[in-house]
Amino acid sequence: MTAMNFTWRNRAPSQMAARLVASGKLGDLRHVEGEYLQGWLTGDWASSEALLWRLSRRHGSGGVLGDVGVHLLDLADFVVGEIAELACDLTVFDKGKRRIGEYVFDANDSMSALVRFKNGARGTLNTTRWAKGHGNTVRLRIHGTRGALDMDTDRPREEQLKACLGVKATEWVAVKCPEGPTQQARFVASIRSGRPGQTGFEGGFRIQEYLEACFKSSGRKGSWVKM
């Protein structure tokens, strides 16, 4: 048995969103919007060595894509479904200086991707370190033919997942999201039962394929790359 530590998929709102999508209550999925927003590049980042390495490929950084975008890709894969192809733009914005000491600022700090899912849904996935006012915000909005979901980690805990499932097209209600087992507990349970858990090395390989497709697409000026 294997497991991957993709933490955002294990949060209660994410688990509930995945269950609602799988139940068919949203109908056929049509449109998806995902965001992972951080804003520390708009603050006093230059004096923190703990942040500087995240801007330098020489020091092992995959940029905002490899740092937090990987979790956004996994969240979309878990809740919405597998990605069939994508077109991605990775950007390294001017920071007023090209390096500080040994840290050369050449790792991407913003990512925007158009995504086509295997189930037919279309969407956008974005992540950046330039989102002023956001510490560590994750948002996922999913629209189907019969309903929609809106997850936003900046809202109060009891309102982080909202659904529009009734007759009224603009009526949103908060969804109760009971806490489930930790990822560690899920892994132990899969070992004891002999059945695979929610994510293993196979899932990790698929997410790595998405990452490589993002880099490849951006290197080809945003052309579409199939998985």
N, C-alpha and C positions, 0 to 999 in steps of 0.2 A: 504494500500500500504506500502511496505517496500523497503529499499535500503541498500546496503553494500558499504562502502567507499574503494573500491579497485581502487586506483588512477591510476595505470599503464594502466589499460584497457581503461581509458577515454582519454588517450593522442591521438592526431591526427594520428600519425603513427599506433598505435594499432587499432584504429577504422577503418582506411583504410585497414589495413591488414586483419581484420576480414571480411570486405565487399568483398575484392578480393577473399578470400577463399570461402565465401558463394556463390559468383557468379559462381563458378566452373571453373574460368580461370586457376587454377593450375591443374585441372584434379583431379584424385584420389590421395589423400595425401599418401605419402610413408614414408618420413623421416623428423624428427623434432629435432632441437637442441636449447635448451634454457639455458641461463646463467644469473645469477644476481651476479655481482662481486663487492666486496668491499675489500679494502686493509688496513684498519686501524690497523689490528693486526701486520702489519709490521712496524708501526710507534711508536710514543710516546703515547700509549694508557693507560699505567699503572697509569698515573697521572690524568686521567679524570674519575671522579665518574659517569659522564653521560654515559660512555662506560662500566665501570666495571659491572654494574648490568646486562648488556646484556650477560655476561658470566656466570651468576649465576642462577641456577634453583630456589634456595631458594628465590630469589628476583623477581620471576615471569617470568624469561626468558625461552622462548621455543627454545633458540639458534638461529642460523642463519636461520634455517628452519622456526621457528615461527615468526621471525622478518621480513625477506625479502623473504624467500622461499615461504611463503604464497602468496605473490604477483606474483611470477613467476608461481606458480601452477594455480592461477586464470587467468593470462595472457594466458597461454597455453590452458586452458579450454575455454576461450572466443574466441580466434582466431582459434585454431585447432579443438577443440571439447572435449567432456567429456572423462575422463580417465577410462578405464575398469579395469586395474590392473597395479601394479608397484612393483619394487624391489629396495630397498633403502639402502644406507650405510651412516650413520651419524657418524662423527668423532669429537673427542675432542683432538686436537693436544697439545703437550707439549709447554708451554709458558715460561718455565724457572722458574716458580713458580706455586704453586697450589692454592694460595689464596693471597689476599691483604686485611687485616683487616677482615671484616665480609663477604667479597665476595669470595666464593669458586668457582673456575673455572671448573664447571662440565657441562656446557651447550654446545651443539654441535656448532662447528664453521665452519664445512664444510659438505656439503650434495651432494651426487651423486645418481641419480636415473635413472633406466631404466623404460621406460613407454610404455604401449600399450594402444592406444586410441580405443574408440568404433568404429570409422570409419575405423579401420584397420591400421592406421599409427603407426609407431614405432619411438621411440625417446629417447633422454637423456635430463635430466634437472639437472643443477648443480648450486650451490651457495656456496660462501665462503667469509670469512673475511680476507683471506690470499693472495688476488690477488694484489700484488704490482703493483702500477701504475694506479689503478682503484679506483675512489672515490665512484661512485654509477652507475655502468654500467649495462644496461639491453640489452641483445641480444636475438633475436629469428629468427631462420632460418627454413624455411618450404619448402620442396621439394615435388612436385607432378609429375604426369605423363606428364603434359603439361606445367608446369611452376614452378617458385620458387620465394620466397620472402626472403629478408635479412634485418632485422631491427636491428639497432645498435645505441644506444643513445649517444655514444661517437663521432659520426660523426656530422658535421655541420647540423643545423636544416633542411635545404632543402635536405639533403642527408641521413637522418636517415632511410628512407625506400627505398629499391631498389628492382626492380623486373626483372626477366629474363623470358619473356613471348613470345619472338619472335622465329623465325626459328633457329637463331644461339644459340647454347647451352651454350655459355660463354659470351653473351652480356647482361650486366646489365645496367639498366637506373633508375634514381631517380624518385620516384613517388610523385606527388604533394599531400599534405595532409592538406586540409583546416581545420582550427580549428572549432570545434563543440561546443555545449553547455556544461557547467560545469556539474559535477555530481549532484550538488544541483539543477540546472535548470532542469535536466532530471527528478529528483525526483518530483519536483513541477509539471512538465508537466504530469507525470504519475498520480498524485493525481487529477489534473484537468480533465484529459481524462478518468480516471477510468480504464486505461489499465496498466498492469505491465511494468516496465522499463526494462533496460538491466540486472539488477541484484537485487535480493531481498534476503530475509532470506533463501529461498529455495536454491539459489545459494551459499549463505554463508555456509549453512549446507553441501553442496556437497564439498566445499573446505575444510571444517573441516574434512570431511571423508577422503580426500586425506592426510591431515596432520597426522591423526591417523594411516592411512595405512603406512605412512613413518616410524613413530615410531615403529609400530608393525613389519614391515619388517626388520628394522635395528636390533631390538631386537632378531629376528630370523635369524641373520647372513645373511641378504639380500635375504631371500626367497620371492617369489612372493606373493602378497596379492591382492585379488580381491575386488572391491568396492561392 
